[in-house]
């Protein structure tokens, strides 16, 4: 694959990137006109080179649901924080050095506090356990300024679908939809009532527009039933587990909705993957990458200290250098120049069947 050829999309679909580039360009130009004064930057436009990291301090810890902890973060001197828009994420560097992304779930109008909520995942990558067990009020963190890959476009009619902790980016959207007087609905699904965060806060916005579905009471929700709640011609914003997102995608065409915006907890299933080989360093070892697993997953079996965060090809945390071999770039982050210089994001990028990629590890 010629490195100058525009890559396929994140998981192998060749036509989606052209569409997404057009959508992104449109958003960069017109989204600022929709936001409050003082927040004029497009949520997708990169920050100026050399922007300094934020220094934040934990000012509050609150349990907001079963195994869900909310943190308030502030500038240590009490000064104002950079603005953000609904859907934005904050990239945090934890005291251990782990880098993680969390959706901002507070109020964009509050310039003196960021709020995130983290569900404890005991068998995950360790970030959520560190936050729950080791992070205390007064601890200092480093962060990048908020970035937005799930921007709220404030369409006249909106359906917000949240699965569990997936409500975090949707809560500010619901608040904004209420402020703007949009025709909005929100459905929040989860295992039990105790497992869903921010229920009271959502109900307080407008109880007639918020619905809560619990598996132990209502059964597993059907995607077609969820989408049937959409106003005619609505835009759907969905964040939740992969099976929920896949079901909503399949059911969209038969629903009253006309558009779908998604944010995933983690990587989507790999499409159009082919087996190839990773060599970690010039002398190996050689690792087989199956068609249905990412290079990052396989490399971390041998090198569990490899850094990662989003697993979706946009944060750049897992960046490595290719010493030999021809990669298939599927990220949304690297420039053509960076790719030509050997940069690779192994969370999503791959190689042709039978190819060997030698990484500088």
C-alpha positions as CSV (number, residue, x, y, z in Angstrom):
1,X,0.0,0.0,0.0
2,X,1.5,3.4,-1.1
3,X,1.9,5.6,2.0
4,X,0.7,8.6,0.0
5,X,-2.6,6.9,-0.8
6,X,-5.5,8.1,1.4
7,X,-6.1,5.3,4.0
8,X,-9.3,3.4,4.5
9,X,-11.4,4.3,7.5
10,X,-10.7,3.1,11.0
11,X,-11.7,-0.5,10.5
12,X,-11.3,-1.1,6.8
13,X,-14.3,0.6,5.2
14,X,-12.8,2.4,2.2
15,X,-15.4,5.1,1.6
16,X,-16.2,6.4,5.0
17,X,-13.2,8.6,5.5
18,X,-14.1,10.8,2.5
19,X,-17.5,11.4,4.0
20,X,-16.0,12.0,7.5
21,X,-13.5,14.4,6.1
22,X,-16.3,16.4,4.6
23,X,-18.4,16.3,7.8
24,X,-15.3,17.4,9.8
25,X,-14.6,20.3,7.5
26,X,-18.2,21.4,7.7
27,X,-18.1,21.2,11.5
28,X,-14.8,23.1,11.7
29,X,-16.4,26.0,9.8
30,X,-19.9,26.2,11.1
31,X,-20.0,24.7,14.6
32,X,-18.5,27.8,16.2
33,X,-21.5,29.8,15.1
34,X,-23.7,27.6,17.2
35,X,-21.9,27.9,20.5
36,X,-21.9,30.4,23.3
37,X,-19.7,33.5,23.1
38,X,-16.2,32.8,24.4
39,X,-16.3,29.2,23.1
40,X,-15.7,30.0,19.4
41,X,-13.1,27.3,18.7
42,X,-14.3,24.4,16.6
43,X,-14.3,21.3,18.9
44,X,-12.4,19.3,16.2
45,X,-9.7,21.9,15.3
46,X,-6.3,20.9,16.7
47,X,-4.7,23.1,19.3
48,X,-1.9,25.4,18.4
49,X,1.5,23.7,18.4
50,X,3.3,24.0,21.7
51,X,0.1,24.3,23.9
52,X,1.2,23.5,27.4
53,X,-0.5,20.7,29.3
54,X,-3.0,21.6,32.0
55,X,-2.1,21.1,35.7
56,X,-5.2,20.0,37.6
57,X,-6.0,19.1,41.2
58,X,-8.7,16.7,42.4
59,X,-11.2,18.8,44.5
60,X,-13.9,16.3,45.1
61,X,-14.7,12.6,44.9
62,X,-18.3,11.4,44.9
63,X,-19.9,7.9,44.3
64,X,-22.7,8.6,41.8
65,X,-23.7,4.9,41.1
66,X,-22.7,1.4,41.9
67,X,-18.9,1.2,41.0
68,X,-19.0,4.7,39.5
69,X,-16.9,7.5,40.9
70,X,-17.2,11.2,39.8
71,X,-14.2,13.5,40.2
72,X,-14.1,17.2,40.2
73,X,-10.9,18.7,38.8
74,X,-9.8,22.3,39.0
75,X,-6.9,24.6,38.3
76,X,-4.7,24.6,41.5
77,X,-4.8,28.4,41.8
78,X,-8.6,28.5,41.2
79,X,-8.2,30.2,37.9
80,X,-10.5,29.6,34.8
81,X,-10.2,26.4,32.8
82,X,-10.2,26.2,29.0
83,X,-13.7,26.0,27.5
84,X,-15.3,22.9,26.1
85,X,-18.5,21.8,24.3
86,X,-20.8,18.8,24.9
87,X,-19.2,15.6,23.8
88,X,-15.6,16.7,24.7
89,X,-13.1,14.4,26.3
90,X,-10.3,15.1,28.7
91,X,-7.0,13.2,28.3
92,X,-5.5,12.6,31.8
93,X,-2.1,11.4,32.8
94,X,-2.6,9.5,36.1
95,X,0.1,9.4,38.8
96,X,1.2,6.0,37.5
97,X,1.9,7.4,34.1
98,X,-1.2,5.7,32.5
99,X,-2.9,7.9,30.0
100,X,-6.7,7.7,29.8
101,X,-9.5,9.6,28.1
102,X,-12.8,10.5,29.9
103,X,-15.8,12.3,28.7
104,X,-16.6,15.6,30.5
105,X,-20.0,15.3,32.1
106,X,-20.3,18.7,33.9
107,X,-21.6,22.0,32.7
108,X,-19.6,23.8,30.0
109,X,-20.7,27.1,31.5
110,X,-18.7,26.3,34.7
111,X,-15.2,27.4,33.7
112,X,-13.7,26.6,37.2
113,X,-14.5,22.8,37.3
114,X,-14.2,19.8,35.1
115,X,-16.2,16.7,36.0
116,X,-15.6,13.2,34.9
117,X,-17.2,9.9,36.0
118,X,-15.3,6.6,35.9
119,X,-16.8,3.1,36.3
120,X,-14.5,0.7,38.1
121,X,-13.4,-2.2,35.8
122,X,-11.5,-4.7,37.8
123,X,-10.1,-6.7,34.9
124,X,-9.4,-3.6,32.6
125,X,-6.2,-1.8,31.9
126,X,-5.8,-0.5,35.4
127,X,-6.7,3.1,34.9
128,X,-10.2,2.9,36.5
129,X,-8.9,0.9,39.5
130,X,-6.1,3.4,40.1
131,X,-8.7,6.3,40.0
132,X,-11.0,4.5,42.4
133,X,-8.4,3.1,44.8
134,X,-5.5,5.5,44.7
135,X,-6.6,9.0,43.7
136,X,-7.4,11.3,46.5
137,X,-8.6,14.9,46.9
138,X,-5.6,17.1,46.6
139,X,-3.8,14.9,44.2
140,X,-2.3,16.6,41.1
141,X,-2.8,15.4,37.5
142,X,-1.7,16.5,34.1
143,X,-4.2,16.8,31.2
144,X,-4.5,17.9,27.7
145,X,-7.0,20.6,26.9
146,X,-10.4,19.1,26.1
147,X,-10.9,17.8,22.6
148,X,-14.1,16.8,20.8
149,X,-14.6,13.9,18.4
150,X,-18.4,13.5,19.3
151,X,-19.6,17.1,18.8
152,X,-23.2,18.0,19.5
153,X,-24.6,19.7,16.5
154,X,-27.9,20.8,18.2
155,X,-30.3,19.6,15.5
156,X,-33.9,20.6,16.1
157,X,-34.9,17.1,17.2
158,X,-32.6,14.8,19.1
159,X,-32.7,11.3,20.7
160,X,-29.9,10.6,23.2
161,X,-29.3,6.9,23.8
162,X,-27.0,6.0,26.7
163,X,-25.8,2.6,27.9
164,X,-24.5,2.6,31.4
165,X,-21.5,4.9,31.9
166,X,-22.1,6.0,28.2
167,X,-24.4,8.7,29.7
168,X,-21.3,10.9,30.5
169,X,-21.0,12.7,27.1
170,X,-24.8,12.8,26.7
171,X,-25.6,14.5,29.9
172,X,-24.1,17.9,28.8
173,X,-25.9,17.4,25.4
174,X,-29.2,17.0,27.3
175,X,-28.5,20.1,29.3
176,X,-27.7,22.0,26.1
177,X,-30.8,20.7,24.3
178,X,-32.9,21.9,27.2
179,X,-31.3,25.3,27.2
180,X,-31.8,25.7,23.4
181,X,-35.4,24.6,23.5
182,X,-34.8,21.6,21.2
183,X,-37.2,18.7,20.8
184,X,-35.1,16.2,22.7
185,X,-35.5,12.8,24.4
186,X,-33.0,10.7,26.4
187,X,-33.1,7.0,27.2
188,X,-30.6,5.6,29.7
189,X,-30.3,1.8,29.9
190,X,-28.4,-0.3,32.4
191,X,-28.3,-3.5,34.5
192,X,-30.1,-2.1,37.5
193,X,-31.3,1.3,38.8
194,X,-28.3,1.4,41.2
195,X,-25.9,1.0,38.3
196,X,-27.0,4.2,36.4
197,X,-25.2,7.5,37.3
198,X,-26.8,11.0,37.3
199,X,-30.4,9.8,37.2
200,X,-31.6,12.5,39.5
201,X,-29.7,15.2,37.6
202,X,-31.2,14.1,34.3
203,X,-34.8,13.9,35.7
204,X,-34.4,17.4,37.0
205,X,-33.9,18.7,33.4
206,X,-37.3,17.5,32.3
207,X,-38.8,14.2,33.7
208,X,-41.1,14.0,30.7
209,X,-38.2,13.7,28.3
210,X,-36.1,11.2,30.2
211,X,-36.6,7.4,30.3
212,X,-34.7,4.9,32.4
213,X,-34.7,1.2,31.5
214,X,-33.3,-1.5,33.8
215,X,-32.4,-5.0,32.6
216,X,-33.5,-6.6,35.8
217,X,-37.0,-4.9,35.6
218,X,-37.6,-4.3,31.9
219,X,-35.4,-6.9,30.2
220,X,-32.7,-6.2,27.6
221,X,-33.7,-3.2,25.5
222,X,-34.4,-3.8,21.8
223,X,-32.7,-1.3,19.5
224,X,-35.8,-0.9,17.3
225,X,-37.9,0.0,20.4
226,X,-35.2,2.5,21.6
227,X,-35.2,4.2,18.2
228,X,-39.0,4.3,18.0
229,X,-38.8,6.9,20.7
230,X,-37.1,9.3,18.3
231,X,-39.0,12.3,17.1
232,X,-39.6,12.1,13.3
233,X,-36.4,13.1,11.5
234,X,-34.3,13.3,14.7
235,X,-30.6,12.9,15.0
236,X,-29.6,10.1,17.3
237,X,-26.5,10.4,19.6
238,X,-25.6,7.0,21.0
239,X,-22.8,6.0,23.5
240,X,-22.6,2.6,25.1
241,X,-21.3,-0.9,24.8
242,X,-20.4,-2.3,21.4
243,X,-23.4,-4.6,21.1
244,X,-25.8,-1.8,21.8
245,X,-24.1,0.4,19.2
246,X,-24.1,-2.4,16.6
247,X,-27.8,-3.0,17.2
248,X,-28.7,0.7,16.9
249,X,-26.8,0.9,13.6
250,X,-28.7,-2.1,12.2
251,X,-32.1,-0.7,13.2
252,X,-31.6,2.9,12.2
253,X,-33.0,2.7,8.6
254,X,-36.4,1.4,9.8
255,X,-36.7,4.1,12.5
256,X,-38.1,7.6,12.5
257,X,-34.5,9.0,12.9
258,X,-32.5,10.3,10.0
259,X,-28.9,10.5,11.3
260,X,-26.7,8.7,13.8
261,X,-23.7,10.0,15.8
262,X,-21.7,7.4,17.8
263,X,-19.1,7.3,20.5
264,X,-17.7,3.9,21.6
265,X,-16.3,2.8,25.0
266,X,-13.4,1.1,23.1
267,X,-12.4,-0.2,19.7
268,X,-15.0,-1.3,17.2
269,X,-14.9,-4.8,15.8
270,X,-12.2,-5.1,13.1
271,X,-13.4,-5.1,9.6
272,X,-11.5,-6.4,6.6
273,X,-8.6,-7.6,8.8
274,X,-6.0,-10.0,7.5
275,X,-3.3,-11.9,9.5
276,X,0.2,-10.5,9.5
277,X,3.3,-10.6,11.7
278,X,4.7,-8.1,14.2
279,X,8.4,-8.1,15.1
280,X,9.3,-6.3,18.2
281,X,12.7,-4.8,17.6
282,X,15.1,-5.8,14.9
283,X,15.8,-9.1,16.7
284,X,12.2,-10.0,17.5
285,X,10.3,-11.8,18.9
286,X,7.9,-12.3,16.0
287,X,4.2,-12.2,17.0
288,X,1.3,-13.4,14.9
289,X,-1.6,-10.9,14.6
290,X,-4.8,-12.7,13.7
291,X,-7.4,-11.1,11.4
292,X,-9.7,-10.2,14.3
293,X,-7.2,-8.7,16.8
294,X,-5.3,-5.5,16.8
295,X,-1.6,-5.2,16.7
296,X,-1.7,-3.3,20.0
297,X,-3.5,-6.2,21.7
298,X,-0.9,-8.7,20.4
299,X,2.1,-6.5,21.2
300,X,0.9,-5.9,24.8
301,X,0.9,-9.6,25.5
302,X,4.7,-9.4,25.1
303,X,5.1,-5.8,26.3
304,X,2.3,-5.1,28.8
305,X,3.9,-1.7,29.6
306,X,3.1,-0.3,26.1
307,X,1.1,2.9,26.6
308,X,-2.4,3.2,25.1
309,X,-5.6,5.1,25.8
310,X,-8.5,5.5,23.2
311,X,-7.9,2.3,21.2
312,X,-9.7,4.0,18.3
313,X,-6.9,5.7,16.4
314,X,-7.3,9.3,17.4
315,X,-5.4,10.0,20.7
316,X,-2.0,9.0,19.5
317,X,-0.9,7.6,22.9
318,X,0.2,4.2,21.5
319,X,2.3,5.7,18.7
320,X,5.3,3.6,17.7
321,X,7.9,3.7,14.9
322,X,8.0,1.2,12.0
323,X,11.6,0.1,11.1
324,X,10.6,-2.1,8.2
325,X,7.5,-3.4,6.4
326,X,4.5,-1.6,4.7
327,X,1.7,-0.7,7.2
328,X,-1.9,-0.1,6.4
329,X,-2.8,3.1,8.3
330,X,-6.3,3.2,9.7
331,X,-6.0,6.0,12.2
332,X,-7.5,9.5,12.3
333,X,-4.5,11.2,13.8
334,X,-1.3,11.0,11.9
335,X,-0.4,13.3,9.0
336,X,1.0,12.0,5.7
337,X,4.4,13.3,6.7
338,X,4.3,11.4,10.1
339,X,3.3,8.2,8.3
340,X,6.1,8.6,5.7
341,X,8.5,9.0,8.6
342,X,7.5,5.7,10.1
343,X,4.9,6.6,12.7
344,X,2.2,4.0,13.4
345,X,-0.8,3.7,15.7
346,X,-1.0,-0.1,16.4
347,X,-4.4,0.2,18.1
348,X,-6.1,0.3,14.6
349,X,-3.5,0.1,11.9
350,X,-2.5,-3.1,10.3
351,X,-0.6,-4.7,7.4
352,X,-1.3,-6.8,4.3
353,X,-1.7,-10.5,4.7
354,X,1.7,-12.2,5.2
355,X,3.5,-8.8,5.7
356,X,5.9,-8.4,8.6
357,X,6.0,-5.1,10.4
358,X,9.2,-4.4,12.4
359,X,8.6,-2.0,15.3
360,X,11.1,0.0,17.2
361,X,10.4,-1.5,20.6
